Amino acid sequence: MVQLSFGISGSKAIGDYIELAGLAEGYGFHTLSIFDDLMFKPAWPILYVVAQQTQRIRVGPSVSNPYLIHPAILAEQAALLDEISGGRAYLGIGRGAFLDLVQVTPEKPIAGVREAVEIARQLWRGEKRVYDGKVFQLSADAHLHWQPLRNEIPVMIGTWGPRMCRMAGAIANEVKAGAMWSAEYGQFMWTHIAEGARAAGRNPAEVGLVFGPLTSVSTDRQQAKAFARRTLAFYLPYLSPMTDHLGIGPEEVAYAQAAAARGDFEAAISQRVLDHFALYGAPHDIIEQIERMAAETHVTRIEFGMPHGPDGSVEALHLLGKQVVPHFAKS
């Protein structure tokens, strides 16, 4: 059975997160994620608040990166969130996005993300030893000065790239592709995840595959579609290597940017491009698209991402919670 989760960006008032978290838990969503994107509100303080306001729903960042926050601090934050939530936390980690805004270039990103996960697990387990990685280091004196609630917190690695997928298949509990709704690319990712898992002596079935499409749901299908187009026009330039693999070249991306700049979003985002990255429509459309994706790929969890819908996140959550979640709870 595919799990359903809800992802929220760091651009809302704190009261909105509390309201959305309560609704998501009440409707039976599996996970509530806060996106940890640069120049938005930081995810961790929001997660601490929503963890205190909920009882059952899993919570975590989707995703933090070790180049702005050292892996040891990420380990501390995840352990604290796990304690506050009573064992409901996960750590989402990736190479980071929009780092060009602060002139940061991820050094050896595949090694860096792997080392960040290894450091976090070393600290959660209370192991006191030198960690000497290619990117990150710990001295033998580095250890948590409290006993974490759990010494194994689930780790989700966010990526689109095949090499990172292979590495994630070897060590992660889940792998997430954000802003992605392509069965073709999902299976491409899974091939590399499974390869990495087998090389590490793991059963690929141990690794969850998460799709986090741009989501726009409304009772008015056309409004939902138009709203999805506007959002994708902004994100499209940042979606390589998916765009390259799917045959969306630099010229098409540049054309989309130019069309969006003049407000022509229908010209900016073709139907083909929209369907690769966005999940949109009325609730029955959402159900049909999820069922088709689940039948064609190894996806285990869907995370409904921004913008949620033309009528706002609360209304979108009500539509998904009342009509979509119950459908999959029965299946």
C-alpha positions in Angstrom: 0.0 0.0 0.0 1.4 3.4 -0.9 1.8 5.8 2.0 0.6 9.4 1.7 2.4 12.4 3.3 2.2 16.2 3.2 5.1 18.6 2.7 5.0 22.3 3.6 7.5 25.0 2.7 9.0 27.5 5.2 6.9 30.5 4.2 3.9 30.3 6.5 3.0 31.7 9.8 3.7 29.4 12.8 0.0 29.1 13.5 -0.5 27.7 10.0 1.9 24.9 10.6 0.2 23.9 13.8 -3.2 23.9 12.0 -1.9 21.9 9.1 -0.1 19.4 11.3 -3.3 18.8 13.3 -5.4 18.4 10.2 -2.8 16.0 8.5 -2.7 13.9 11.6 -6.5 13.8 12.0 -6.9 12.7 8.4 -4.4 9.9 8.8 -1.4 11.1 6.7 1.7 9.0 7.3 4.2 11.8 7.5 4.4 15.6 7.8 7.5 17.1 6.3 8.8 20.7 6.4 11.0 21.7 3.5 14.4 23.0 4.6 15.1 25.3 1.7 17.5 28.2 1.8 15.9 31.7 2.3 12.8 30.2 3.8 12.0 29.7 7.5 14.4 27.0 8.9 12.7 23.6 9.2 13.9 22.5 12.6 12.3 25.0 14.9 9.0 24.5 13.0 9.4 20.7 13.4 9.9 21.1 17.2 6.6 23.0 17.4 4.5 20.6 15.3 6.0 17.6 17.0 4.7 18.9 20.3 1.3 19.5 18.8 0.8 16.0 17.4 0.8 12.5 18.7 1.1 10.0 15.8 2.2 11.5 12.5 5.9 11.0 11.5 7.8 14.3 11.2 11.1 15.4 9.6 12.9 17.8 7.3 12.7 17.3 3.5 15.6 17.8 3.2 18.5 19.4 5.2 22.0 19.5 3.9 25.4 19.1 5.6 27.1 22.0 3.8 25.2 24.7 5.7 24.7 22.6 8.9 27.5 20.3 10.0 26.4 16.6 10.2 27.0 16.6 13.9 24.5 19.4 14.4 22.0 17.6 12.1 22.4 14.5 14.2 21.7 16.6 17.4 18.7 18.2 15.8 17.2 14.9 14.6 17.8 13.2 18.0 16.1 16.1 19.8 13.1 16.0 17.4 12.9 12.3 18.0 12.7 12.9 21.7 10.1 15.7 21.5 8.0 13.6 19.1 8.3 10.4 21.1 10.1 8.5 18.4 8.4 9.8 15.3 11.3 11.6 13.7 13.2 11.0 10.5 16.2 12.8 9.1 16.0 13.9 5.5 19.3 14.9 4.0 20.7 15.8 0.6 23.3 17.8 -1.2 21.3 21.0 -0.9 19.6 23.4 -3.3 19.8 27.1 -4.1 23.3 27.1 -2.5 24.5 29.5 -5.2 22.6 32.2 -3.4 25.2 32.1 -0.7 28.1 31.2 -2.9 28.5 27.7 -1.4 29.5 24.8 -3.7 29.0 21.3 -2.2 32.3 19.6 -2.0 32.2 15.9 -3.2 28.4 15.8 -2.7 28.1 12.0 -2.8 30.8 11.4 -0.3 29.6 14.4 1.7 26.0 13.1 2.1 27.2 9.5 2.8 29.6 10.8 5.5 26.9 13.0 7.0 24.7 9.9 7.4 27.6 7.9 8.9 28.4 10.6 11.4 24.8 11.0 12.5 24.5 7.2 13.0 27.8 7.1 14.9 26.6 9.8 17.3 23.1 8.3 17.8 24.8 5.0 18.7 27.1 6.6 21.2 30.3 5.5 19.5 33.3 7.5 20.6 35.9 7.3 17.9 37.6 9.5 15.3 35.7 9.9 12.0 38.1 11.0 9.2 36.1 11.4 6.0 37.0 13.1 2.7 34.7 16.0 3.5 33.7 15.8 7.2 35.6 14.9 10.4 34.9 14.2 14.1 37.4 13.9 16.9 37.2 11.0 19.3 35.8 13.4 21.9 32.7 14.2 19.8 29.7 12.5 21.3 26.2 13.5 22.4 25.9 14.4 26.1 22.6 12.8 26.4 21.0 9.4 25.6 19.0 9.7 22.4 15.5 8.1 22.5 16.5 5.9 19.7 19.9 5.0 18.4 18.5 4.3 14.9 16.5 7.2 13.4 15.3 6.6 9.8 17.2 8.4 7.1 15.8 9.6 3.8 18.2 10.9 1.1 16.9 13.4 -1.3 18.3 13.2 -4.8 17.6 12.9 -8.6 21.1 11.8 -9.7 21.9 8.1 -10.5 25.2 8.1 -8.6 23.6 9.5 -5.4 20.8 6.9 -5.9 23.3 4.1 -5.9 24.9 5.4 -2.7 21.5 5.9 -1.1 20.5 2.4 -2.0 23.4 1.2 0.0 22.7 3.1 3.2 19.3 4.9 3.3 15.9 3.9 4.6 14.2 6.0 1.9 15.2 7.9 -1.2 13.1 10.9 -2.3 12.8 12.6 -5.6 11.3 16.1 -5.1 9.2 17.9 -7.7 9.0 14.7 -9.8 6.0 12.8 -11.2 7.5 10.7 -14.1 7.2 7.0 -14.1 10.0 6.8 -16.6 12.4 8.7 -14.3 11.1 6.9 -11.2 12.1 3.6 -12.7 15.4 5.0 -13.8 16.1 6.0 -10.2 15.0 2.6 -8.9 17.4 0.8 -11.2 20.3 2.6 -9.6 18.9 2.4 -6.0 18.5 -1.4 -6.4 22.0 -1.7 -7.8 23.4 0.2 -4.9 21.4 -1.9 -2.4 22.5 -5.2 -3.9 26.2 -4.1 -4.0 25.9 -3.4 -0.3 24.3 -6.8 0.4 20.9 -5.4 1.0 17.5 -6.4 -0.3 16.3 -3.5 -2.5 12.9 -3.9 -1.0 14.4 -2.5 2.3 14.7 0.9 0.6 11.5 3.1 0.3 11.1 5.2 -2.8 9.4 8.6 -2.3 8.0 10.9 -5.0 7.3 14.5 -4.0 5.5 16.0 -7.0 4.5 19.6 -7.2 0.8 19.2 -6.2 -2.2 21.3 -7.1 -5.6 20.0 -6.1 -9.0 21.7 -6.4 -12.6 20.9 -7.2 -11.9 22.9 -10.4 -9.5 20.8 -12.4 -8.6 23.6 -14.8 -7.7 26.0 -12.0 -5.6 23.3 -10.4 -3.8 22.7 -13.7 -3.1 26.4 -14.3 -1.8 26.8 -10.8 0.6 23.9 -11.2 1.9 25.4 -14.4 2.7 28.7 -12.7 4.7 26.9 -10.0 6.6 24.6 -12.3 7.6 27.6 -14.5 9.6 28.8 -11.5 11.2 25.4 -10.6 12.0 24.0 -14.0 15.5 25.6 -14.3 16.5 23.8 -11.1 15.3 20.3 -12.1 18.4 18.9 -13.9 19.4 16.1 -14.4 15.7 15.0 -14.6 15.1 17.5 -17.4 18.1 16.3 -19.4 17.1 12.6 -19.0 13.5 13.4 -20.0 14.5 15.2 -23.2 13.8 18.7 -21.9 16.9 20.6 -23.2 18.4 23.9 -22.2 16.6 25.7 -25.1 13.2 24.5 -23.9 14.0 25.5 -20.3 15.2 29.0 -21.5 12.0 29.3 -23.6 9.9 28.4 -20.5 11.7 31.0 -18.4 11.1 33.7 -21.1 7.4 32.8 -21.5 6.9 32.8 -17.7 8.5 36.2 -17.4 5.9 37.6 -19.7 3.1 35.8 -17.8 2.3 33.2 -20.5 2.4 30.1 -18.4 0.6 27.9 -20.8 3.3 28.5 -23.4 6.0 28.2 -20.8 5.0 24.7 -19.6 3.8 22.2 -22.2 1.4 19.4 -21.3 4.3 16.9 -21.6 6.5 18.8 -19.2 3.7 19.4 -16.7 2.9 15.7 -16.5 6.5 14.8 -15.7 6.7 17.0 -12.6 3.2 17.8 -11.3 0.3 16.0 -9.7 -2.8 18.1 -10.3 -6.6 18.1 -10.7 -9.7 17.3 -8.7 -9.4 14.6 -6.0 -10.6 11.8 -8.3 -7.8 12.8 -10.8 -5.3 12.6 -8.0 -6.5 9.1 -7.0 -6.2 7.9 -10.6 -2.8 9.3 -11.1 -1.5 7.8 -7.9 -2.9 4.4 -8.7 -1.3 4.5 -12.2 2.1 5.6 -10.7 2.0 2.9 -8.1 1.2 0.3 -10.8 4.1 1.4 -13.0 6.9 2.1 -10.4 8.3 0.9 -7.1 7.1 4.0 -5.3 6.2 3.4 -1.6 5.3 6.9 -0.5 3.8 10.0 -2.1 4.6 13.4 -0.5 2.2 16.1 -1.7 4.4 19.1 -2.2 3.8 22.8 -2.8 1.9 24.7 -4.0 -1.0 22.4 -2.8 -3.7 24.2 -4.8 -5.2 27.5 -5.9 -7.4 27.7 -2.8 -4.6 27.4 -0.3 -2.9 24.6 1.7 -5.7 24.2 4.2 -8.4 23.6 1.5 -6.1 21.3 -0.4 -5.4 19.3 2.8 -9.2 19.0 3.4 -9.7 17.7 -0.2 -6.9 15.2 0.1 -7.7 14.2 3.6 -11.5 13.7 3.0 -11.3 12.0 -0.5 -7.8 10.8 -1.3 -6.4 9.4 2.0 -9.5 7.2 2.7 -9.3 5.7 -0.7 -5.8 4.4 -0.2 -6.4 3.5 3.5 -9.0 0.9 2.2 -6.7 -0.5 -0.6 
